Amino acid sequence: GCAAGLAGLMGYRGDDPPQYVNVSQSFTPAQLGIAHLLSPIEDATWGGSAGGNLAAWAGAAGRDENDRVQAVIDWFGPIDFLTMDEQFAASGIGRPDHSAQGSPESRYLGQAINKVPDLVKAANPASHLTPNSPPFFIQHGSEDPLVPTQQSIQFAEAIRRIGGPERVSLEIIERTGHGGPQF
């Protein structure tokens, strides 16, 4: 048989609305007028780092079966911004500076993350998981200095707890940092 698919590239920027809302509003097959060409199992998201957060958020936050992606590939995405500093401090890898005003996570949400816990929760894909969330394939480097490996481990645990073990596959790539040819 012949398989068809759709790939979309979406940039993100640091302004309103928050990027996790932008990704949900960026496009759907119906909006593009091609829904009739796609089977639901061909609708997936994939991203690395901040894009991993957006891919995971889009997968977890679908409102119903017609709106939800069918699979997610998350490469080393930050998930729970407020726990990153303590995870880096505990691991000794990376700098625990993600709560600072100028951190990527704070710029992503428009202000220091410790001042906007409701926005942090809304941007956290784990906050939106349901038993019907799609399957997730997560990869993370064991020596990532920018996003703690624990972010992916805890996200995978949440998916297992809420959706079941068949909903997630987690691969920690040894001696690997933030991205690279190993992915």
Disulfide bonds with the S-S distance in Angstrom:
none
